[in-house]
Amino acid sequence: QGLNKDETAAKFGAEQVRLWRRSYDVPPPPLKPDDPRHPRFDPRYAHLDPDELPAAESLKDTLQRLLPFWEQHLAPAVRSEPGVLVSAHGNSLRALVKHLWGVSEAQIPRLEIPTGNPLVVELDPQLRVQAARYLDSARAAALPPLGRE
């Protein structure tokens, strides 16, 4: 929080930053409870118990937060609508791709979702990935193999 990637790498080292940003279950150091950037000070979360608000989050935490939304809102929409657009933060998208493709914890550090390059995914009625492509294939990072691992 509060530092860009270069500043964070200068402070903690490039390898540590890579581990925080790409690993599955290693979160960055949590914000202190009195840090003004802590979510407890965000008026959007005033109705929540401050002890329930995360001060740091790994991809594993993001996936746990995302799955109920996927199951309750996105999956039903995908089943009933001809096309659904999902726009989200990169880590949320990595979590969704991990879930849909069954990307392993060992492989997830290599998964990059390019910014501003829509990923078109075709799912079957059981919500299994049948096909996927980036609209700008020249800018696209490698996708995990289609289907479950």
CNS distance restraints for C-alpha pairs under 8 A (distance, minus, plus):
assign (resid   1 and name CA) (resid  37 and name CA) 7.50 0.50 0.50
assign (resid   3 and name CA) (resid   7 and name CA) 5.64 0.50 0.50
assign (resid   3 and name CA) (resid   8 and name CA) 5.74 0.50 0.50
assign (resid   4 and name CA) (resid   8 and name CA) 6.09 0.50 0.50
assign (resid   5 and name CA) (resid   9 and name CA) 6.08 0.50 0.50
assign (resid   5 and name CA) (resid  17 and name CA) 7.87 0.50 0.50
assign (resid   6 and name CA) (resid  10 and name CA) 6.13 0.50 0.50
assign (resid   7 and name CA) (resid  11 and name CA) 6.22 0.50 0.50
assign (resid   8 and name CA) (resid  12 and name CA) 5.96 0.50 0.50
assign (resid   8 and name CA) (resid  13 and name CA) 7.40 0.50 0.50
assign (resid   8 and name CA) (resid  14 and name CA) 7.98 0.50 0.50
assign (resid   8 and name CA) (resid  17 and name CA) 6.91 0.50 0.50
assign (resid   9 and name CA) (resid  13 and name CA) 4.50 0.50 0.50
assign (resid   9 and name CA) (resid  14 and name CA) 4.55 0.50 0.50
assign (resid   9 and name CA) (resid  15 and name CA) 7.90 0.50 0.50
assign (resid   9 and name CA) (resid  16 and name CA) 7.64 0.50 0.50
assign (resid   9 and name CA) (resid  17 and name CA) 5.93 0.50 0.50
assign (resid  10 and name CA) (resid  14 and name CA) 7.27 0.50 0.50
assign (resid  12 and name CA) (resid  16 and name CA) 6.28 0.50 0.50
assign (resid  12 and name CA) (resid  17 and name CA) 6.81 0.50 0.50
assign (resid  13 and name CA) (resid  17 and name CA) 6.40 0.50 0.50
assign (resid  14 and name CA) (resid  18 and name CA) 6.13 0.50 0.50
assign (resid  15 and name CA) (resid  19 and name CA) 6.20 0.50 0.50
assign (resid  16 and name CA) (resid  20 and name CA) 6.29 0.50 0.50
assign (resid  17 and name CA) (resid  21 and name CA) 6.05 0.50 0.50
assign (resid  18 and name CA) (resid  22 and name CA) 5.77 0.50 0.50
assign (resid  18 and name CA) (resid  23 and name CA) 7.66 0.50 0.50
assign (resid  19 and name CA) (resid  23 and name CA) 5.20 0.50 0.50
assign (resid  19 and name CA) (resid  26 and name CA) 6.98 0.50 0.50
assign (resid  20 and name CA) (resid  26 and name CA) 5.75 0.50 0.50
assign (resid  20 and name CA) (resid  27 and name CA) 5.58 0.50 0.50
assign (resid  20 and name CA) (resid  28 and name CA) 5.42 0.50 0.50
assign (resid  20 and name CA) (resid  58 and name CA) 7.33 0.50 0.50
assign (resid  22 and name CA) (resid  59 and name CA) 7.81 0.50 0.50
assign (resid  22 and name CA) (resid 108 and name CA) 7.11 0.50 0.50
assign (resid  22 and name CA) (resid 109 and name CA) 4.52 0.50 0.50
assign (resid  22 and name CA) (resid 110 and name CA) 7.45 0.50 0.50
assign (resid  23 and name CA) (resid  58 and name CA) 7.62 0.50 0.50
assign (resid  23 and name CA) (resid  59 and name CA) 7.08 0.50 0.50
assign (resid  23 and name CA) (resid 105 and name CA) 7.78 0.50 0.50
assign (resid  23 and name CA) (resid 108 and name CA) 6.91 0.50 0.50
assign (resid  23 and name CA) (resid 109 and name CA) 5.23 0.50 0.50
assign (resid  24 and name CA) (resid  58 and name CA) 6.40 0.50 0.50
assign (resid  24 and name CA) (resid  59 and name CA) 5.01 0.50 0.50
assign (resid  24 and name CA) (resid  60 and name CA) 5.48 0.50 0.50
assign (resid  24 and name CA) (resid 105 and name CA) 5.85 0.50 0.50
assign (resid  24 and name CA) (resid 108 and name CA) 6.69 0.50 0.50
assign (resid  24 and name CA) (resid 109 and name CA) 7.15 0.50 0.50
assign (resid  25 and name CA) (resid  58 and name CA) 5.28 0.50 0.50
assign (resid  25 and name CA) (resid  59 and name CA) 6.10 0.50 0.50
assign (resid  25 and name CA) (resid  60 and name CA) 5.24 0.50 0.50
assign (resid  25 and name CA) (resid  61 and name CA) 7.57 0.50 0.50
assign (resid  26 and name CA) (resid  58 and name CA) 5.54 0.50 0.50
assign (resid  26 and name CA) (resid  59 and name CA) 7.85 0.50 0.50
assign (resid  27 and name CA) (resid  56 and name CA) 6.07 0.50 0.50
assign (resid  27 and name CA) (resid  57 and name CA) 5.20 0.50 0.50
assign (resid  27 and name CA) (resid  58 and name CA) 4.20 0.50 0.50
assign (resid  27 and name CA) (resid  59 and name CA) 7.73 0.50 0.50
assign (resid  28 and name CA) (resid  56 and name CA) 6.10 0.50 0.50
assign (resid  28 and name CA) (resid  57 and name CA) 7.07 0.50 0.50
assign (resid  28 and name CA) (resid  58 and name CA) 7.35 0.50 0.50
assign (resid  29 and name CA) (resid  56 and name CA) 6.48 0.50 0.50
assign (resid  30 and name CA) (resid  55 and name CA) 4.72 0.50 0.50
assign (resid  30 and name CA) (resid  56 and name CA) 4.53 0.50 0.50
assign (resid  31 and name CA) (resid  35 and name CA) 6.28 0.50 0.50
assign (resid  31 and name CA) (resid  37 and name CA) 7.65 0.50 0.50
assign (resid  31 and name CA) (resid  38 and name CA) 6.09 0.50 0.50
assign (resid  31 and name CA) (resid  55 and name CA) 4.98 0.50 0.50
assign (resid  31 and name CA) (resid  56 and name CA) 6.63 0.50 0.50
assign (resid  32 and name CA) (resid  38 and name CA) 7.21 0.50 0.50
assign (resid  32 and name CA) (resid  55 and name CA) 7.32 0.50 0.50
assign (resid  33 and name CA) (resid  38 and name CA) 6.42 0.50 0.50
assign (resid  33 and name CA) (resid  40 and name CA) 7.88 0.50 0.50
assign (resid  33 and name CA) (resid  55 and name CA) 7.77 0.50 0.50
assign (resid  34 and name CA) (resid  38 and name CA) 7.24 0.50 0.50
assign (resid  36 and name CA) (resid  41 and name CA) 6.42 0.50 0.50
assign (resid  37 and name CA) (resid  41 and name CA) 7.03 0.50 0.50
assign (resid  37 and name CA) (resid  42 and name CA) 7.94 0.50 0.50
assign (resid  38 and name CA) (resid  42 and name CA) 7.47 0.50 0.50
assign (resid  38 and name CA) (resid  55 and name CA) 6.33 0.50 0.50
assign (resid  39 and name CA) (resid  45 and name CA) 6.97 0.50 0.50
assign (resid  39 and name CA) (resid  53 and name CA) 6.51 0.50 0.50
assign (resid  39 and name CA) (resid  54 and name CA) 7.44 0.50 0.50
assign (resid  39 and name CA) (resid  55 and name CA) 7.20 0.50 0.50
assign (resid  40 and name CA) (resid  45 and name CA) 6.55 0.50 0.50
assign (resid  40 and name CA) (resid  46 and name CA) 6.97 0.50 0.50
assign (resid  40 and name CA) (resid  50 and name CA) 5.33 0.50 0.50
assign (resid  40 and name CA) (resid  53 and name CA) 6.74 0.50 0.50
assign (resid  41 and name CA) (resid  45 and name CA) 7.73 0.50 0.50
assign (resid  41 and name CA) (resid  46 and name CA) 7.53 0.50 0.50
assign (resid  42 and name CA) (resid  46 and name CA) 6.80 0.50 0.50
assign (resid  48 and name CA) (resid  52 and name CA) 7.18 0.50 0.50
assign (resid  48 and name CA) (resid  53 and name CA) 7.67 0.50 0.50
assign (resid  49 and name CA) (resid  53 and name CA) 7.17 0.50 0.50
assign (resid  57 and name CA) (resid  61 and name CA) 5.63 0.50 0.50
assign (resid  57 and name CA) (resid  62 and name CA) 6.62 0.50 0.50
assign (resid  58 and name CA) (resid  62 and name CA) 6.30 0.50 0.50
assign (resid  59 and name CA) (resid  63 and name CA) 6.08 0.50 0.50
assign (resid  59 and name CA) (resid  91 and name CA) 6.63 0.50 0.50
assign (resid  59 and name CA) (resid  92 and name CA) 7.97 0.50 0.50
assign (resid  59 and name CA) (resid  94 and name CA) 7.92 0.50 0.50
assign (resid  59 and name CA) (resid  95 and name CA) 6.47 0.50 0.50
assign (resid  60 and name CA) (resid  64 and name CA) 6.29 0.50 0.50
assign (resid  60 and name CA) (resid  95 and name CA) 7.72 0.50 0.50
assign (resid  61 and name CA) (resid  65 and name CA) 6.25 0.50 0.50
assign (resid  62 and name CA) (resid  66 and name CA) 6.00 0.50 0.50
assign (resid  62 and name CA) (resid  91 and name CA) 7.23 0.50 0.50
assign (resid  62 and name CA) (resid  92 and name CA) 6.33 0.50 0.50
assign (resid  62 and name CA) (resid  95 and name CA) 6.60 0.50 0.50
assign (resid  63 and name CA) (resid  67 and name CA) 5.97 0.50 0.50
assign (resid  63 and name CA) (resid  92 and name CA) 7.22 0.50 0.50
assign (resid  63 and name CA) (resid  95 and name CA) 5.04 0.50 0.50
assign (resid  63 and name CA) (resid  96 and name CA) 7.14 0.50 0.50
assign (resid  63 and name CA) (resid  99 and name CA) 7.91 0.50 0.50
assign (resid  64 and name CA) (resid  68 and name CA) 7.54 0.50 0.50
assign (resid  65 and name CA) (resid  69 and name CA) 7.49 0.50 0.50
assign (resid  66 and name CA) (resid  70 and name CA) 6.16 0.50 0.50
assign (resid  66 and name CA) (resid  92 and name CA) 7.04 0.50 0.50
assign (resid  66 and name CA) (resid  95 and name CA) 7.44 0.50 0.50
assign (resid  66 and name CA) (resid  96 and name CA) 7.44 0.50 0.50
assign (resid  67 and name CA) (resid  71 and name CA) 6.05 0.50 0.50
assign (resid  68 and name CA) (resid  72 and name CA) 5.88 0.50 0.50
assign (resid  69 and name CA) (resid  73 and name CA) 5.50 0.50 0.50
assign (resid  69 and name CA) (resid  74 and name CA) 6.62 0.50 0.50
assign (resid  70 and name CA) (resid  74 and name CA) 4.66 0.50 0.50
assign (resid  70 and name CA) (resid  75 and name CA) 5.56 0.50 0.50
assign (resid  71 and name CA) (resid  75 and name CA) 5.41 0.50 0.50
assign (resid  71 and name CA) (resid  76 and name CA) 7.24 0.50 0.50
assign (resid  72 and name CA) (resid  76 and name CA) 6.82 0.50 0.50
assign (resid  73 and name CA) (resid  77 and name CA) 6.28 0.50 0.50
assign (resid  74 and name CA) (resid  78 and name CA) 6.04 0.50 0.50
assign (resid  75 and name CA) (resid  79 and name CA) 6.21 0.50 0.50
assign (resid  75 and name CA) (resid 127 and name CA) 7.60 0.50 0.50
assign (resid  76 and name CA) (resid  80 and name CA) 6.22 0.50 0.50
assign (resid  77 and name CA) (resid  81 and name CA) 5.64 0.50 0.50
assign (resid  77 and name CA) (resid  84 and name CA) 6.99 0.50 0.50
assign (resid  78 and name CA) (resid  82 and name CA) 7.34 0.50 0.50
assign (resid  78 and name CA) (resid  83 and name CA) 6.83 0.50 0.50
assign (resid  78 and name CA) (resid  84 and name CA) 6.02 0.50 0.50
assign (resid  79 and name CA) (resid 125 and name CA) 6.72 0.50 0.50
assign (resid  79 and name CA) (resid 127 and name CA) 7.93 0.50 0.50
assign (resid  88 and name CA) (resid  92 and name CA) 6.22 0.50 0.50
assign (resid  88 and name CA) (resid  93 and name CA) 6.26 0.50 0.50
assign (resid  89 and name CA) (resid  93 and name CA) 6.37 0.50 0.50
assign (resid  90 and name CA) (resid  94 and name CA) 6.13 0.50 0.50
assign (resid  90 and name CA) (resid 113 and name CA) 6.53 0.50 0.50
assign (resid  90 and name CA) (resid 115 and name CA) 7.47 0.50 0.50
assign (resid  91 and name CA) (resid  95 and name CA) 6.16 0.50 0.50
assign (resid  92 and name CA) (resid  96 and name CA) 6.27 0.50 0.50
assign (resid  93 and name CA) (resid  97 and name CA) 6.10 0.50 0.50
assign (resid  93 and name CA) (resid 113 and name CA) 7.38 0.50 0.50
assign (resid  94 and name CA) (resid  98 and name CA) 6.00 0.50 0.50
assign (resid  94 and name CA) (resid 111 and name CA) 7.27 0.50 0.50
assign (resid  94 and name CA) (resid 112 and name CA) 7.53 0.50 0.50
assign (resid  94 and name CA) (resid 113 and name CA) 6.73 0.50 0.50
assign (resid  95 and name CA) (resid  99 and name CA) 6.24 0.50 0.50
assign (resid  96 and name CA) (resid 100 and name CA) 6.10 0.50 0.50
assign (resid  97 and name CA) (resid 101 and name CA) 5.77 0.50 0.50
assign (resid  97 and name CA) (resid 102 and name CA) 7.73 0.50 0.50
assign (resid  97 and name CA) (resid 103 and name CA) 7.51 0.50 0.50
assign (resid  98 and name CA) (resid 102 and name CA) 5.33 0.50 0.50
assign (resid  98 and name CA) (resid 103 and name CA) 4.63 0.50 0.50
assign (resid  98 and name CA) (resid 104 and name CA) 7.38 0.50 0.50
assign (resid  98 and name CA) (resid 108 and name CA) 7.14 0.50 0.50
assign (resid  99 and name CA) (resid 103 and name CA) 6.89 0.50 0.50
assign (resid 100 and name CA) (resid 127 and name CA) 7.78 0.50 0.50
assign (resid 100 and name CA) (resid 128 and name CA) 6.72 0.50 0.50
assign (resid 100 and name CA) (resid 129 and name CA) 6.65 0.50 0.50
assign (resid 100 and name CA) (resid 148 and name CA) 7.95 0.50 0.50
assign (resid 101 and name CA) (resid 128 and name CA) 7.83 0.50 0.50
assign (resid 101 and name CA) (resid 129 and name CA) 6.78 0.50 0.50
assign (resid 101 and name CA) (resid 144 and name CA) 7.05 0.50 0.50
assign (resid 101 and name CA) (resid 145 and name CA) 7.39 0.50 0.50
assign (resid 101 and name CA) (resid 146 and name CA) 6.29 0.50 0.50
assign (resid 101 and name CA) (resid 147 and name CA) 5.55 0.50 0.50
assign (resid 101 and name CA) (resid 148 and name CA) 5.40 0.50 0.50
assign (resid 101 and name CA) (resid 149 and name CA) 7.47 0.50 0.50
assign (resid 102 and name CA) (resid 147 and name CA) 7.38 0.50 0.50
assign (resid 102 and name CA) (resid 148 and name CA) 4.95 0.50 0.50
assign (resid 102 and name CA) (resid 149 and name CA) 5.82 0.50 0.50
assign (resid 103 and name CA) (resid 107 and name CA) 6.28 0.50 0.50
assign (resid 103 and name CA) (resid 108 and name CA) 6.14 0.50 0.50
assign (resid 103 and name CA) (resid 144 and name CA) 6.89 0.50 0.50
assign (resid 103 and name CA) (resid 148 and name CA) 7.44 0.50 0.50
assign (resid 103 and name CA) (resid 149 and name CA) 6.65 0.50 0.50
assign (resid 104 and name CA) (resid 108 and name CA) 6.08 0.50 0.50
assign (resid 104 and name CA) (resid 149 and name CA) 7.40 0.50 0.50
assign (resid 105 and name CA) (resid 109 and name CA) 7.69 0.50 0.50
assign (resid 107 and name CA) (resid 111 and name CA) 7.17 0.50 0.50
assign (resid 111 and name CA) (resid 141 and name CA) 7.71 0.50 0.50
assign (resid 111 and name CA) (resid 142 and name CA) 7.32 0.50 0.50
assign (resid 111 and name CA) (resid 143 and name CA) 7.03 0.50 0.50
assign (resid 111 and name CA) (resid 144 and name CA) 7.21 0.50 0.50
assign (resid 112 and name CA) (resid 141 and name CA) 5.88 0.50 0.50
assign (resid 112 and name CA) (resid 142 and name CA) 7.44 0.50 0.50
assign (resid 113 and name CA) (resid 140 and name CA) 7.72 0.50 0.50
assign (resid 113 and name CA) (resid 141 and name CA) 6.55 0.50 0.50
assign (resid 114 and name CA) (resid 139 and name CA) 7.33 0.50 0.50
assign (resid 114 and name CA) (resid 140 and name CA) 6.14 0.50 0.50
assign (resid 114 and name CA) (resid 141 and name CA) 6.44 0.50 0.50
assign (resid 117 and name CA) (resid 134 and name CA) 6.35 0.50 0.50
assign (resid 117 and name CA) (resid 135 and name CA) 6.28 0.50 0.50
assign (resid 117 and name CA) (resid 136 and name CA) 6.18 0.50 0.50
assign (resid 117 and name CA) (resid 139 and name CA) 7.64 0.50 0.50
assign (resid 117 and name CA) (resid 140 and name CA) 7.34 0.50 0.50
assign (resid 118 and name CA) (resid 134 and name CA) 5.71 0.50 0.50
assign (resid 118 and name CA) (resid 135 and name CA) 5.73 0.50 0.50
assign (resid 118 and name CA) (resid 136 and name CA) 7.77 0.50 0.50
assign (resid 119 and name CA) (resid 132 and name CA) 6.85 0.50 0.50
assign (resid 119 and name CA) (resid 133 and name CA) 5.70 0.50 0.50
assign (resid 119 and name CA) (resid 134 and name CA) 4.39 0.50 0.50
assign (resid 119 and name CA) (resid 135 and name CA) 6.43 0.50 0.50
assign (resid 120 and name CA) (resid 132 and name CA) 5.46 0.50 0.50
assign (resid 120 and name CA) (resid 133 and name CA) 5.36 0.50 0.50
assign (resid 120 and name CA) (resid 134 and name CA) 6.06 0.50 0.50
assign (resid 120 and name CA) (resid 135 and name CA) 7.18 0.50 0.50
assign (resid 121 and name CA) (resid 129 and name CA) 6.87 0.50 0.50
assign (resid 121 and name CA) (resid 130 and name CA) 7.61 0.50 0.50
assign (resid 121 and name CA) (resid 131 and name CA) 5.88 0.50 0.50
assign (resid 121 and name CA) (resid 132 and name CA) 4.32 0.50 0.50
assign (resid 121 and name CA) (resid 133 and name CA) 6.71 0.50 0.50
assign (resid 122 and name CA) (resid 129 and name CA) 5.96 0.50 0.50
assign (resid 122 and name CA) (resid 130 and name CA) 5.45 0.50 0.50
assign (resid 122 and name CA) (resid 131 and name CA) 5.11 0.50 0.50
assign (resid 122 and name CA) (resid 132 and name CA) 6.13 0.50 0.50
assign (resid 123 and name CA) (resid 127 and name CA) 4.93 0.50 0.50
assign (resid 123 and name CA) (resid 128 and name CA) 5.18 0.50 0.50
assign (resid 123 and name CA) (resid 129 and name CA) 4.59 0.50 0.50
assign (resid 123 and name CA) (resid 130 and name CA) 5.35 0.50 0.50
assign (resid 123 and name CA) (resid 131 and name CA) 7.23 0.50 0.50
assign (resid 124 and name CA) (resid 128 and name CA) 5.41 0.50 0.50
assign (resid 124 and name CA) (resid 129 and name CA) 6.63 0.50 0.50
assign (resid 124 and name CA) (resid 130 and name CA) 6.37 0.50 0.50
assign (resid 128 and name CA) (resid 147 and name CA) 6.85 0.50 0.50
assign (resid 129 and name CA) (resid 146 and name CA) 6.39 0.50 0.50
assign (resid 129 and name CA) (resid 147 and name CA) 5.83 0.50 0.50
assign (resid 130 and name CA) (resid 146 and name CA) 7.02 0.50 0.50
assign (resid 130 and name CA) (resid 147 and name CA) 7.22 0.50 0.50
assign (resid 131 and name CA) (resid 146 and name CA) 7.03 0.50 0.50
assign (resid 132 and name CA) (resid 146 and name CA) 7.89 0.50 0.50
assign (resid 133 and name CA) (resid 137 and name CA) 7.30 0.50 0.50
assign (resid 134 and name CA) (resid 140 and name CA) 6.17 0.50 0.50
assign (resid 136 and name CA) (resid 140 and name CA) 6.42 0.50 0.50
assign (resid 145 and name CA) (resid 149 and name CA) 7.86 0.50 0.50
